[in-house]
């Protein structure tokens, strides 16, 4: 299995880093590293996240930080598509993928 971040997820991670780095670059690096490490776990354990109401979309909360990774497992291609990385304050419904 390999991870394949979608453009929206890449933008999310960049925005998270930039937002935190404006005040604390070291903290921004720690958060980014934790998110990347969590995504790496998906390669080994792709079904570790909780299923959402959307078909085959799962949510993986990031330990110690208020973010969640939304992703889809494509077993036939042996890929994990990381769809979004969202701050918990923006998640209104745990079963849905935030669109903004």
C-alpha positions in Angstrom: 0.0 0.0 0.0 1.2 3.6 -0.6 -0.3 6.9 0.3 -1.4 9.4 -2.4 -2.3 12.8 -1.0 -4.9 14.7 -3.1 -4.2 18.3 -3.9 -6.8 19.5 -1.3 -4.9 17.6 1.4 -1.6 19.0 0.3 -3.1 22.5 0.5 -4.5 21.7 3.9 -1.2 20.6 5.3 0.6 23.7 3.8 -2.1 26.0 5.3 -1.8 24.3 8.7 2.0 24.7 8.7 1.9 28.3 7.6 -0.8 29.3 10.1 1.2 27.8 13.1 4.6 28.8 11.8 3.5 32.5 11.8 3.8 32.3 15.6 5.9 29.2 16.3 7.9 27.5 13.5 9.1 24.7 15.8 5.5 23.9 16.8 4.5 24.0 13.1 7.2 21.4 12.3 6.0 19.2 15.2 2.4 19.3 14.0 3.4 18.6 10.4 5.6 15.7 11.5 2.8 14.2 13.6 0.3 14.5 10.7 2.8 12.9 8.2 3.5 10.1 10.7 -0.2 9.4 11.1 -0.6 9.3 7.3 2.4 6.9 7.1 0.5 4.6 9.5 -2.3 4.3 6.9 0.1 2.5 4.6 0.5 -0.3 7.1 -3.0 -0.2 8.6 -5.3 1.4 6.0 -8.5 0.6 7.9 -7.4 2.1 11.2 -9.7 5.1 10.8 -13.4 5.3 11.5 -15.8 5.0 8.6 -17.8 8.1 7.8 -21.3 8.3 6.2 -19.6 8.7 2.8 -18.8 5.6 0.9 -15.4 4.2 1.8 -14.3 7.5 3.4 -12.6 7.1 6.7 -11.5 9.7 9.4 -8.3 9.3 11.4 -7.9 11.8 14.4 -4.4 13.0 14.9 -3.1 12.2 18.4 -2.2 15.2 20.5 -3.4 17.7 17.9 -6.9 18.9 16.9 -6.8 17.6 13.3 -8.3 14.7 11.4 -7.2 13.1 8.2 -10.0 12.1 5.8 -9.0 9.3 3.4 -10.2 6.6 1.1 -8.7 3.1 0.7 -8.4 1.9 -2.9 -7.5 -1.8 -2.3 -7.4 -2.7 -6.0 -4.7 0.0 -6.6 -3.1 -0.6 -3.2 -3.4 3.1 -2.4 -4.6 5.3 0.4 -6.0 8.6 -1.0 -5.7 11.3 1.6 -8.6 13.6 0.8 -8.4 16.4 3.4 -6.7 17.3 6.7 -9.2 19.3 8.8 -9.0 21.2 12.1 -11.5 19.8 14.6 -13.2 23.1 15.0 -14.2 23.0 11.3 -15.8 19.5 11.6 -19.5 19.9 12.2 -20.5 16.3 11.5 -18.0 13.5 12.2 -19.7 11.4 9.5 -19.2 14.0 6.7 -16.2 15.3 4.9 -16.0 19.1 5.3 -16.1 20.8 1.9 -14.5 24.1 2.7 
